[in-house]
Amino acid sequence: MVAALCLLPYYFSCSENPLWEAIAWNGLFIGVNVFQIFLLMKERWPVALQGLERQVYDDIFHDLTPGAFVRLLKLGEWRDRKEGDVLVKDGDVVDEMLLLCEGAAAVRKEDREFARLEAGQFVGEMSFLTKEKASADVVCTSTAKVLAWPQKALQAYLDRNSTISFQVRGVLGRDLVRKLNVQARPAADAAGA
């Protein structure tokens, strides 16, 4: 942009008649770049997040820019849940992906608990990634606060924003690895005993 700005006086005075085509193209170039710089700055501009939103951003979605995180939040809905509420039912089509922000939940299959979820973990992410039905019940074991995203709206948003899609899928991947590590520990402890 600096070079284009420096060329403008030259284009005005280099001959008897100003070089209007070159001036117009440089003006367009400068305008497009100023607009892109504005968009980049707006995306990275600090956003006033408070309380639980700030904690969710810092702990889970820190790879996203603040602007991208706010747009992701707007797609979701905050919900309060009681102990015993079923978040996901085995065999059902999962319409939403949930983030457990406060509280805890248990993953159960045929009245057998085989995993515990805590704040900061996702529910329904496997269904979101694979488009398959739920493979277990997920039940709140305490009062909880969840952030729920409709899967169709979330998928449409991610389809339009490839960078954010990549980052969100990275977040989901870290969550799955964390869950697998928790599940692998008892098996490793049993094998070592």
PyMOL commands that set and color helices and strands:
alter all, ss='L'
color gray80, all
select helices_A, chain A and resi 2-13+20-44+51-59+66-75+125-130+151-160+162-192
alter helices_A, ss='H'
color red, helices_A
select strands_A, chain A and resi 77-81+86-88+96-102+104-109+112-118+121-123+137-140+144-150
alter strands_A, ss='S'
color yellow, strands_A
deselect
rebuild
show_as cartoon
